[in-house]
Each structure stands twice: as C-alpha cells, then as structure tokens.
Amino acid sequence: MNFEDAVAYIEEVPKFTKKNGPENTRELLRRIGHPERRMKVIHVAGTNGKGSVCAFLSSILTLAGKRTGLFTSPHLVDITERFQINGEQVSHELFTDAFVRIKKEVDEMMRDGFAHPAYFELLFAAGLLIFDASRVEYLVLETGLGGRLDATNLVEKPVACVLTTISLDHMEYLGDTVEKIAAEKAGIIKEGVPVIYDGRNPQSEQVILAQAEKLHAPAYRYDASMREITGKTDKSIDFIFNSRYDKKNTDAGEGVHTVTELYENLKVTVPYLAEYQVTNSSLAMAALRVIDPCRTISDEQVVRGIAATRWQGRMETVLPGVVFDGAHNDDGIHEFIRTMSDVEKHRPVSLLFSAVVEKEHEKMIRTICESTSPISIVVTQVGGARVVSAQELADEFRKYTKTEVLVREDVAEAFETALARRGDSMLFCVGSLYLIGELKAILARR
C-alpha cells in the first residue's frame, strides 16, 4: 500500500461506517499497544481557538528542546498536515507505515466482531503510532468534535487539559445552549489533572468548575485582566502578560486558582493581527507553566516560541495585505469582524467569501455587512456536496450592502479577481475552512 492508496481508503471510510462507542476505539488502542501512555499529553478542547492554542504550545515546547508531537484537525490540503513533529509536517512515508499497521489491526478487529473504526478514529490511532515511533516526549492533542465522546478522550492521564473559548457551534451534535456544549467540552477533564480554561464566559465557566471540583482537578482561570495590549501592526500584537499572585479565587468557586503566579510583566509579541490570538497565546503560556512549575523552560523561550508560531488559516497573513481566516461560526465571525473593523480604522478592507450549506451563511453575511464596509466583495463556492452557490451568496450580500458584489464560481478565478480589485486595501478571505484549503493549494501552485 502506498500513500495514495492509504488516503483513498481513509476517504472512503465515511461511506461505510460511523462514529463508534469508546469501547471500539479503546480496543484498537489496546491492539497497537497503548502508545499514548508513553507520552506527556496536553489535551485541548473548545469551540474556537483550540488549534491555535495547540500550535502555540507546540512551538514553545519545540523551541525549548522538547521533542513534540502535534495532532490537529482538519487538514486544509494534505492529510499529513494533521501530524507534526517539532513543527514539521510528517512525511508521506511515515504516515503510510503507520496506516499499514493500523489497517492490519482493523482487519483483525473486524474478524473478531468489532466495528470498523470511523474516519477520525483511524487518523487518531495512526497519529499515536507516528508519534510513538518518533519518540516524542510531549503530544499536544486537539479534540476532534466535542470532548466527552471524542476518540482523543481515551487518553487516560494527560498532564494538563486546556479549554478554550466555548460558544454555540455543532449544535446538532453537542447541544443547543452554551451550558450543554460546555458540558461536552469539559468531558475531557480527568481526575486530579489540572485544567486551564478561558473564564470570560460565566455560563461555560460554571459548568467547567463543577466538573473540575467533582474530579478534584485544579482549575486555572484565564481572564482579560491578565493582559494589557501595548501595540498593534498589520501583522502582530504586542501585549504584557502580568500575573503575579497565587491565590484561591473564591469569587469564581471553591478550589479554583487564578494563574497569577506564573508570569510577571512578560512582554509578548503574538504574530497575528487578531486580538483573539492574545487570548489563545495566553492560555498556552498559562498551561505551559502549570506543566512546568520548576521553570525548566525559561520566560525567554516562552516569548520566542509564541513569536515563532505559525498556524494555517487562522488570521494568517499569506501575502502582503492578504489574510486567510477560517472563521465559520458565530463566535469566529464576530472575532473576524472585530479584527476587520480595527484594520478599517487606518486602511480600507476588501473581502473574498464562501460558505457551506450547514452554516448560517446569511446571518454571517448580514453581520459582516452591518459591521464593516468592504470596498470590494467577491463570492465563490466550495464544499462539494455541501456547496452553496456563489450566486445565492451574492444575492444575500446584496440585501445588506450597496458595494458591488462579483460572482466567480471558480475559486482560483475568484482569488485572482479579488487580488486585482483590492487596490491598497487589506484583503480578507473568509467564511469556510474549505475555502482556505482551496486557496492554500492555489498559492502553492503560484
């Protein structure tokens, strides 16, 4: 089996199986020797920002000389994007070797009466074999969907759990309130394992604290008072992370500690123009100090690791004045608009947009038009079976803006049109990770 064969097999999996109960994946992990038990796992869940937090953690640990694996999803162009070692995407050969081993075990499982693993379950198991064969010390592990029932939650004893921003998304699977979704995300908390969380939403915080208390898990709260933004450019934000005291936070709940003893007036540059990356990098820095209380990783290494972080498709500057952002839900769009509005204060903005069918695309479009004034708008279509026509998206834009809206069904043509029409504006390409994936492939061919 070569790499192309392995990918073709994996892509066919959703057509003949579905997500299984945890006992099925647990059996697969048993058969491959529980490689996750030989790594220090940092488990990250949340609605938005979890991939970025993972990227910041991986960058810091790698720069500090720790052999670090990173497992994330989805991929944008190549399936091996999901597996990185010390910041480098793994080779096709390494992935194929791991998958051949997984396929052998899956065949034997099915002969023994077990169900075929689902798409994500296969990739998770393959990733564990890849990281184990590469002898990583730390594995930064992003959940797939939710947390409680996610395949990644079979890791029994992570060194820390991190919960990022929680908001409404995937409501058909996770619940229709922030509290219900928070309960699914907080399902990754383990007995006695520290949890570092974004405490800015009282609804989700209450759920997280209840689960942490139930499992005797020390809880470390991040809030916006811990950071002071001191400067912004079109590529980065400077801020001070100031957290000097270690005390029980009785206002937040019994047993909760603020992360105030971890940093004092630390000057940080986050290499993104979006303010939400200040939150994500702060969560990563807090988690790093919780797992490294003896400070074997210095503040200087932490700062350098943050500045060196690169994360595809999340407010990523790909060309001068061109930004890709995979915002595709309410919270993501609001953060995108916040960034776009900041940029509009000193230069015009333009937009390339697409969305897929299950997203509330008209609501997204209305919010963008009511909050910003792009000088140029180009719409296109992505998503295969989940496609929303470019014409439909254009009609929705025209309800809420007087700016001319151009329709280009082909993504490459849409990108070239948006580039040609942007003038001195900053071009934001947004609305779907499918769009970002196609644009990434186009850039690679330019």
C-alpha positions as CSV (number, residue, x, y, z in Angstrom):
1,M,0.0,0.0,0.0
2,N,1.4,3.4,-1.0
3,F,0.4,6.9,0.4
4,E,-2.2,7.5,-2.3
5,D,-3.8,4.1,-1.6
6,A,-3.9,4.8,2.1
7,V,-5.6,8.2,1.6
8,A,-8.1,6.8,-0.8
9,Y,-9.0,4.1,1.7
10,I,-9.5,6.6,4.5
11,E,-11.6,9.0,2.4
12,E,-14.0,6.1,1.6
13,V,-14.4,5.2,5.3
14,P,-17.3,7.7,6.0
15,K,-19.4,5.9,3.3
16,F,-19.5,2.6,5.2
17,T,-19.1,3.3,8.9
18,K,-19.9,5.9,11.5
19,K,-18.6,7.1,14.8
20,N,-18.4,4.2,17.3
21,G,-18.6,4.0,21.1
22,P,-15.4,4.5,23.0
23,E,-15.0,0.7,23.7
24,N,-14.3,0.2,20.0
25,T,-11.5,2.7,19.8
26,R,-10.2,1.5,23.2
27,E,-9.9,-2.0,21.7
28,L,-7.9,-0.5,18.7
29,L,-5.6,1.3,21.1
30,R,-5.1,-1.9,23.1
31,R,-4.1,-3.8,20.0
32,I,-1.5,-1.2,19.0
33,G,0.0,-1.2,22.5
34,H,-1.5,2.0,24.0
35,P,1.2,4.3,22.6
36,E,-0.5,7.3,24.2
37,R,0.7,6.1,27.6
38,R,4.3,6.7,26.7
39,M,3.8,10.4,26.1
40,K,3.1,13.5,28.1
41,V,-0.2,14.6,26.6
42,I,-1.7,18.1,26.7
43,H,-5.3,17.7,25.8
44,V,-7.1,20.8,24.3
45,A,-10.8,21.3,23.6
46,G,-13.1,24.2,22.9
47,T,-15.2,25.8,20.2
48,N,-12.8,28.3,18.8
49,G,-9.0,28.7,19.3
50,K,-8.1,25.1,20.2
51,G,-5.9,24.6,17.1
52,S,-4.2,27.9,17.7
53,V,-3.5,27.1,21.4
54,C,-2.1,23.7,20.3
55,A,0.2,25.5,17.8
56,F,1.4,27.9,20.4
57,L,2.2,25.1,22.8
58,S,3.9,23.0,20.2
59,S,6.1,26.0,19.2
60,I,7.2,26.8,22.7
61,L,8.0,23.2,23.6
62,T,9.9,22.6,20.4
63,L,11.9,25.8,20.8
64,A,12.7,24.7,24.4
65,G,14.3,21.5,23.0
66,K,11.4,19.1,23.8
67,R,10.6,16.5,21.2
68,T,7.0,17.5,20.5
69,G,4.1,15.9,18.5
70,L,1.1,17.9,17.4
71,F,-2.2,16.3,16.4
72,T,-4.8,18.7,14.9
73,S,-7.8,18.7,12.5
74,P,-9.0,19.3,9.9
75,H,-6.3,19.4,7.2
76,L,-6.5,22.1,4.5
77,V,-4.6,20.4,1.6
78,D,-2.7,17.3,2.6
79,I,-3.8,14.8,5.2
80,T,-0.4,14.7,6.8
81,E,-0.9,18.3,8.0
82,R,-2.7,16.7,11.0
83,F,0.6,15.3,12.3
84,Q,3.6,17.4,13.1
85,I,6.8,16.7,14.9
86,N,8.8,19.6,16.1
87,G,6.7,21.9,13.9
88,E,7.3,19.9,10.7
89,Q,4.6,18.0,8.9
90,V,5.4,14.3,8.8
91,S,6.4,12.5,5.6
92,H,4.0,10.5,3.4
93,E,6.2,7.5,4.1
94,L,5.9,7.8,7.9
95,F,2.1,8.2,7.6
96,T,1.8,5.2,5.3
97,D,3.9,2.9,7.5
98,A,1.6,3.8,10.4
99,F,-1.5,3.3,8.4
100,V,-0.5,-0.1,7.1
101,R,-0.1,-1.2,10.8
102,I,-3.5,0.2,11.7
103,K,-5.2,-1.4,8.7
104,K,-3.8,-4.8,9.8
105,E,-5.2,-4.4,13.3
106,V,-8.6,-3.1,11.9
107,D,-8.9,-6.2,9.7
108,E,-8.3,-8.5,12.7
109,M,-10.7,-6.5,14.9
110,M,-13.5,-6.9,12.3
111,R,-12.8,-10.7,12.1
112,D,-13.3,-10.7,15.9
113,G,-16.6,-8.9,15.7
114,F,-15.7,-5.3,16.3
115,A,-16.9,-2.4,14.1
116,H,-14.7,-0.7,11.6
117,P,-13.2,2.5,13.1
118,A,-14.6,5.8,11.8
119,Y,-12.5,8.3,9.8
120,F,-11.3,10.4,12.8
121,E,-10.7,7.3,14.9
122,L,-8.4,5.8,12.3
123,L,-6.4,9.1,12.0
124,F,-6.1,9.4,15.8
125,A,-4.7,5.9,16.1
126,A,-2.3,6.4,13.1
127,G,-1.1,9.6,14.7
128,L,-0.3,7.8,18.0
129,L,1.8,5.3,16.2
130,I,3.6,8.0,14.3
131,F,4.4,9.9,17.4
132,D,5.4,6.8,19.3
133,A,7.7,5.7,16.5
134,S,9.3,9.2,16.5
135,R,9.8,9.0,20.3
136,V,8.0,12.3,21.1
137,E,8.1,13.4,24.7
138,Y,5.1,15.8,24.6
139,L,2.0,15.3,22.5
140,V,-0.2,18.3,22.0
141,L,-3.6,16.8,21.2
142,E,-6.6,18.7,19.8
143,T,-10.0,17.1,20.2
144,G,-12.0,16.5,17.0
145,L,-15.6,17.3,17.9
146,G,-16.9,18.0,21.4
147,G,-14.8,16.3,24.0
148,R,-16.6,13.8,26.2
149,L,-17.2,11.2,23.4
150,D,-14.3,12.2,21.2
151,A,-11.8,9.5,20.4
152,T,-9.0,11.6,21.9
153,N,-10.7,11.4,25.3
154,L,-9.4,7.9,25.7
155,V,-6.1,9.3,26.8
156,E,-6.4,8.3,30.5
157,K,-3.9,10.7,32.2
158,P,-2.9,13.8,30.3
159,V,-0.5,16.2,32.1
160,A,-3.0,19.1,31.5
161,C,-6.3,19.8,29.9
162,V,-7.0,23.2,28.3
163,L,-10.4,24.5,27.5
164,T,-10.6,27.4,25.0
165,T,-13.5,29.8,24.2
166,I,-16.8,27.9,24.2
167,S,-19.8,29.1,22.2
168,L,-22.6,27.8,20.0
169,D,-21.4,25.6,17.2
170,H,-22.1,22.0,16.0
171,M,-25.4,22.3,17.9
172,E,-26.9,19.3,16.1
173,Y,-24.3,17.1,17.9
174,L,-23.3,19.0,21.1
175,G,-26.5,20.7,22.3
176,D,-28.4,24.0,21.8
177,T,-27.0,26.0,24.7
178,V,-23.6,27.2,25.8
179,E,-24.0,25.1,29.0
180,K,-24.7,21.9,27.1
181,I,-21.8,22.4,24.8
182,A,-19.5,23.3,27.7
183,A,-20.5,20.0,29.4
184,E,-19.4,18.1,26.3
185,K,-16.1,20.0,26.1
186,A,-15.5,19.7,29.9
187,G,-15.8,16.0,29.5
188,I,-12.0,15.9,28.8
189,I,-11.3,16.9,32.4
190,K,-9.7,13.9,34.3
191,E,-9.4,13.0,37.9
192,G,-6.7,15.3,39.5
193,V,-5.4,16.6,36.2
194,P,-5.0,20.4,36.1
195,V,-7.4,22.3,33.8
196,I,-6.6,25.7,32.3
197,Y,-9.6,27.5,30.9
198,D,-11.0,30.6,29.3
199,G,-13.1,32.1,32.2
200,R,-14.6,35.0,30.3
201,N,-18.0,33.3,29.8
202,P,-19.9,32.8,33.1
203,Q,-22.2,30.2,31.6
204,S,-19.4,27.9,30.4
205,E,-17.2,28.7,33.5
206,Q,-19.9,27.4,35.9
207,V,-20.0,24.1,34.1
208,I,-16.2,23.7,33.9
209,L,-15.8,24.5,37.6
210,A,-18.4,22.0,38.6
211,Q,-16.7,19.2,36.6
212,A,-13.3,20.2,37.9
213,E,-14.5,20.2,41.5
214,K,-16.2,16.8,41.0
215,L,-12.9,15.3,39.7
216,H,-10.6,17.1,42.1
217,A,-8.9,18.8,39.2
218,P,-7.0,22.1,40.0
219,A,-8.6,24.8,37.8
220,Y,-6.7,27.7,36.5
221,R,-8.8,30.6,35.1
222,Y,-7.7,33.0,32.4
223,D,-9.4,36.3,32.0
224,A,-8.7,39.5,30.0
225,S,-7.5,41.4,33.1
226,M,-4.3,39.4,32.9
227,R,-3.2,41.0,29.7
228,E,-2.5,44.6,28.5
229,I,-2.2,45.3,24.8
230,T,0.5,47.8,24.1
231,G,0.8,47.9,20.3
232,K,-0.7,46.6,17.1
233,T,0.5,46.3,13.5
234,D,-1.0,44.7,10.4
235,K,1.0,41.6,11.3
236,S,1.3,41.4,15.1
237,I,0.1,42.5,18.5
238,D,2.3,43.4,21.5
239,F,1.0,42.8,24.9
240,I,2.1,42.3,28.6
241,F,1.0,39.2,30.4
242,N,1.0,40.1,34.0
243,S,0.1,37.5,36.6
244,R,2.0,37.8,39.9
245,Y,0.0,36.2,42.7
246,D,-1.0,32.7,43.6
247,K,-4.3,32.7,45.5
248,K,-7.5,30.8,45.6
249,N,-10.2,32.7,43.6
250,T,-13.1,32.4,46.0
251,D,-15.3,34.6,43.7
252,A,-15.0,32.0,40.9
253,G,-15.6,29.0,43.0
254,E,-14.1,26.7,45.6
255,G,-10.8,25.1,44.6
256,V,-10.2,27.4,41.7
257,H,-6.8,29.1,41.4
258,T,-6.1,32.1,39.1
259,V,-2.9,31.6,37.1
260,T,-1.5,34.7,38.7
261,E,1.8,33.3,40.0
262,L,3.0,32.2,36.6
263,Y,4.2,35.4,34.8
264,E,5.2,38.9,35.9
265,N,5.1,41.7,33.3
266,L,6.1,39.4,30.5
267,K,6.3,41.3,27.2
268,V,5.0,39.2,24.4
269,T,4.5,39.6,20.6
270,V,1.9,37.4,19.0
271,P,2.5,37.1,15.2
272,Y,-1.2,37.7,14.2
273,L,-3.3,40.8,13.8
274,A,-6.4,39.2,15.5
275,E,-6.9,40.1,19.2
276,Y,-8.3,36.6,19.9
277,Q,-4.8,35.3,19.4
278,V,-3.7,37.2,22.5
279,T,-6.2,35.0,24.5
280,N,-5.1,31.8,22.8
281,S,-1.4,32.5,23.3
282,S,-2.1,33.4,27.0
283,L,-3.9,30.2,27.6
284,A,-0.9,28.3,26.0
285,M,1.5,30.2,28.2
286,A,-0.5,29.5,31.3
287,A,-0.8,25.8,30.5
288,L,3.0,25.6,29.9
289,R,3.7,27.0,33.4
290,V,1.3,24.6,35.0
291,I,3.0,21.6,33.5
292,D,6.5,23.1,34.1
293,P,6.3,24.6,37.6
294,C,10.1,24.2,38.0
295,R,10.6,26.5,35.1
296,T,12.9,24.3,33.1
297,I,11.5,26.3,30.1
298,S,12.5,30.0,30.6
299,D,10.4,33.0,30.0
300,E,12.6,34.0,27.1
301,Q,11.9,30.6,25.4
302,V,8.2,31.1,26.0
303,V,8.3,34.5,24.3
304,R,10.4,33.3,21.4
305,G,8.1,30.3,21.0
306,I,5.0,32.5,20.8
307,A,6.6,34.8,18.3
308,A,7.7,31.9,16.1
309,T,4.3,30.2,15.9
310,R,2.7,29.7,12.5
311,W,-0.8,28.3,12.2
312,Q,-2.5,28.0,8.8
313,G,-5.8,29.7,8.0
314,R,-6.4,31.5,11.3
315,M,-5.9,35.2,10.6
316,E,-2.8,34.1,8.6
317,T,-1.0,36.8,6.6
318,V,-0.2,34.8,3.4
319,L,0.9,37.7,1.1
320,P,1.4,41.4,1.9
321,G,-2.0,42.7,2.7
322,V,-3.8,39.4,2.2
323,V,-5.2,37.4,5.2
324,F,-6.8,34.0,5.3
325,D,-9.1,33.2,8.2
326,G,-11.2,30.1,8.6
327,A,-13.9,31.8,10.7
328,H,-17.1,29.8,10.1
329,N,-19.4,30.1,13.1
330,D,-20.9,33.0,15.1
331,D,-18.0,33.4,17.5
332,G,-15.4,33.1,14.8
333,I,-17.2,35.6,12.6
334,H,-17.6,38.1,15.4
335,E,-13.8,37.9,16.1
336,F,-13.1,38.3,12.4
337,I,-15.3,41.4,12.3
338,R,-13.6,42.8,15.3
339,T,-10.2,42.4,13.6
340,M,-11.5,43.7,10.2
341,S,-13.0,46.8,12.0
342,D,-9.7,47.5,13.7
343,V,-8.0,47.4,10.3
344,E,-10.6,49.7,8.8
345,K,-9.6,52.5,11.1
346,H,-6.4,53.0,9.2
347,R,-6.9,51.4,5.8
348,P,-9.7,50.1,3.5
349,V,-10.7,46.4,3.5
350,S,-11.9,44.0,0.8
351,L,-13.5,40.6,1.0
352,L,-13.4,37.2,-0.6
353,F,-16.2,35.0,0.8
354,S,-17.7,31.5,0.6
355,A,-19.6,29.2,3.0
356,V,-21.0,25.7,3.1
357,V,-24.6,24.6,3.4
358,E,-25.0,23.8,7.1
359,K,-23.6,27.1,8.3
360,E,-25.9,30.1,8.9
361,H,-24.4,31.9,5.9
362,E,-27.0,34.7,5.5
363,K,-26.6,35.5,9.2
364,M,-22.8,35.6,8.8
365,I,-23.2,37.9,5.7
366,R,-25.6,40.2,7.4
367,T,-23.3,40.6,10.4
368,I,-20.3,41.3,8.2
369,C,-22.3,44.0,6.2
370,E,-23.7,45.6,9.3
371,S,-20.4,45.9,11.0
372,T,-17.9,46.6,8.2
373,S,-17.7,48.4,4.8
374,P,-15.5,46.5,2.4
375,I,-14.7,48.4,-0.8
376,S,-14.8,45.2,-2.9
377,I,-16.6,41.9,-2.4
378,V,-16.1,38.7,-4.4
379,V,-18.0,35.5,-3.7
380,T,-17.2,31.9,-4.7
381,Q,-18.4,28.4,-4.0
382,V,-16.7,25.5,-2.2
383,G,-17.7,22.3,-0.4
384,G,-18.6,19.6,-2.9
385,A,-21.9,18.0,-1.7
386,R,-22.2,20.8,0.9
387,V,-21.9,23.6,-1.7
388,V,-23.9,26.9,-1.5
389,S,-23.9,28.5,-4.9
390,A,-21.9,31.7,-5.4
391,Q,-25.0,33.3,-6.9
392,E,-27.0,32.6,-3.7
393,L,-24.3,34.1,-1.5
394,A,-24.1,37.1,-3.8
395,D,-27.9,37.6,-3.5
396,E,-27.6,37.5,0.2
397,F,-24.8,40.1,0.3
398,R,-26.9,42.4,-2.0
399,K,-29.7,42.5,0.6
400,Y,-27.3,44.2,3.1
401,T,-24.7,46.2,1.2
402,K,-24.5,48.7,-1.7
403,T,-21.0,47.6,-2.5
404,E,-20.7,45.8,-5.9
405,V,-20.7,42.0,-5.4
406,L,-18.8,39.9,-8.0
407,V,-19.6,36.3,-8.6
408,R,-16.8,33.9,-9.6
409,E,-17.7,30.2,-9.2
410,D,-14.2,29.0,-9.7
411,V,-12.1,29.6,-6.6
412,A,-8.8,30.4,-8.5
413,E,-10.6,32.9,-10.7
414,A,-12.3,34.4,-7.6
415,F,-8.9,34.8,-5.8
416,E,-7.3,36.5,-8.8
417,T,-10.3,38.8,-9.2
418,A,-10.2,39.8,-5.5
419,L,-6.4,40.4,-5.7
420,A,-6.8,42.6,-8.8
421,R,-9.6,44.6,-7.3
422,R,-8.3,45.2,-3.8
423,G,-6.1,48.3,-4.6
424,D,-4.5,49.4,-1.3
425,S,-7.0,47.6,0.8
426,M,-6.3,44.6,3.1
427,L,-8.0,41.5,1.5
428,F,-9.7,39.1,3.9
429,C,-10.5,35.7,2.6
430,V,-13.1,34.1,5.0
431,G,-16.2,32.0,5.6
432,S,-15.1,28.4,5.4
433,L,-12.1,26.2,6.0
434,Y,-12.9,24.6,2.7
435,L,-12.2,27.9,1.0
436,I,-9.0,28.3,2.9
437,G,-7.9,24.8,1.9
438,E,-8.5,25.5,-1.8
439,L,-6.8,28.9,-1.6
440,K,-3.8,27.3,0.1
441,A,-3.5,24.8,-2.8
442,I,-3.7,27.7,-5.3
443,L,-1.0,29.6,-3.5
444,A,1.3,26.5,-3.6
445,R,0.9,26.5,-7.4
446,R,1.5,30.2,-8.0
